[in-house]
Amino acid sequence: MVFLKAILLGFNPLILNIWDAKRCIEYLKSRREVDGDRIGMMGLSYGGTYALHCSP
């Protein structure tokens, strides 16, 4: 549903997903028990594109 709403409003859904993922990564880095230098992400097809765009 969010995907369809994004398209109807003229947004690229990939950009919205990347924004969400980057906020999640920021949250993880803020946690004491998480080593922020060792956070990884991988994916296939769309997930690969998504992972690539989420990298710093």
C-alpha positions as CSV (number, residue, x, y, z in Angstrom):
1,M,0.0,0.0,0.0
2,V,2.8,2.4,0.8
3,F,4.4,1.6,-2.5
4,L,1.3,2.5,-4.4
5,K,0.7,5.7,-2.4
6,A,4.3,6.8,-3.0
7,I,3.9,6.4,-6.8
8,L,0.6,8.3,-6.7
9,L,2.2,11.1,-4.8
10,G,5.2,11.2,-7.3
11,F,7.8,9.7,-5.0
12,N,10.2,7.0,-5.9
13,P,9.5,4.1,-3.5
14,L,13.2,3.1,-3.5
15,I,14.1,6.5,-2.0
16,L,11.6,6.0,0.8
17,N,12.9,2.6,1.6
18,I,16.5,3.8,1.6
19,W,15.5,6.7,4.0
20,D,13.9,4.1,6.4
21,A,16.9,1.9,6.2
22,K,19.4,4.7,6.9
23,R,17.3,5.8,10.0
24,C,17.5,2.1,11.2
25,I,21.2,2.1,10.7
26,E,21.6,5.4,12.6
27,Y,19.5,3.9,15.5
28,L,21.7,0.7,15.6
29,K,24.9,2.8,15.6
30,S,23.5,4.8,18.6
31,R,23.2,1.6,20.7
32,R,26.1,0.8,23.0
33,E,25.9,-3.0,22.4
34,V,26.3,-2.6,18.6
35,D,29.6,-2.1,16.8
36,G,28.7,0.5,14.2
37,D,31.7,-0.4,12.0
38,R,30.4,-3.9,11.6
39,I,26.8,-3.4,10.4
40,G,26.3,-5.2,7.1
41,M,23.5,-5.5,4.5
42,M,23.1,-7.7,1.5
43,G,20.4,-8.5,-1.0
44,L,19.5,-10.0,-4.4
45,S,17.9,-8.2,-7.3
46,Y,15.9,-5.2,-5.8
47,G,17.5,-6.0,-2.5
48,G,21.0,-5.7,-4.0
49,T,20.1,-2.3,-5.4
50,Y,18.6,-1.3,-2.0
51,A,21.7,-2.5,-0.1
52,L,24.0,-0.7,-2.4
53,H,22.2,2.6,-2.0
54,C,22.1,2.2,1.8
55,S,25.9,2.0,2.1
56,P,27.8,5.1,3.2
